[in-house]
Amino acid sequence: MTHGQLGYLQLPADDLPRAAAFYAAVFGWTVEAGQAGFEAPGLIGQWIRDRPVSPDAGPLLWIDVARMAAALRLVAEHGGALLSPPVVDDGVRLLATIRDPAGNTIGVVQHGTD
């Protein structure tokens, strides 16, 4: 671990299997069938039921994707919603925000603008 690196993540979700399927399909996270745990690149975590979903407050998690358009298609196909379409940020990356099936607001980032 590097100082300041995100080391563990808990994401609120009422329907754990639905959340697991969404993040596996859209971001390629490894999920534990029938369990609340997941593994993402450089990160482990779990979906939790004891915290409310926070669609409009708190920290905003930005997840890297290889291709924005493909990721946003998967978001729609797997029960998520596009909140703000991709915009070029500082000429070097694309940013969009989505809502996962549980109602959490998540940032999606593609490095490069192609």
Secondary structure as UniProt FT lines:
FT   TURN            3..4
FT   STRAND          8..12
FT   HELIX           16..27
FT   STRAND          30..31
FT   TURN            33..34
FT   STRAND          37..40
FT   TURN            41..42
FT   STRAND          43..48
FT   STRAND          62..64
FT   HELIX           68..77
FT   TURN            78..79
FT   STRAND          81..89
FT   TURN            90..92
FT   STRAND          93..99
FT   TURN            101..102
FT   STRAND          105..111
//
